Amino acid sequence: MENSDSKQITLPVEWNFGNIANKYATNMLIQAGENEFFLSFFEIAPPILFSSEDENKIDSLKAECVARIIVSKDKMRAFVDAMQKSVEDNIPSFED
């Protein structure tokens, strides 16, 4: 039974970043689950090459996962919209 006397209030949010270390991501993997999205961020560092012969010795590059975030499907659309708006506001298009 719903309480007709209940009130909804809005409170300001104080954003606290704590002691989180910044990480650089060069790649991202998105996996959809039943009720959430798994966002994995990776850094692939370029290999150190001392000579042109070193290029032939490289079989693969290692992608280090620097962060993994799980987002509910309900919030994902709002996050994508916010990121799209930020990109549009801050990165000039090729036509500019």
Protein Blocks (a to p, Z undefined) as FASTA:
>chain_A
ZZfkbccddddddddekjadcdddfbdcddddfkbccdddddddddddfbfklmmmpmbd
cdddfbdcdddfklmmmmmmmmmmmmmmmmccfkZZ
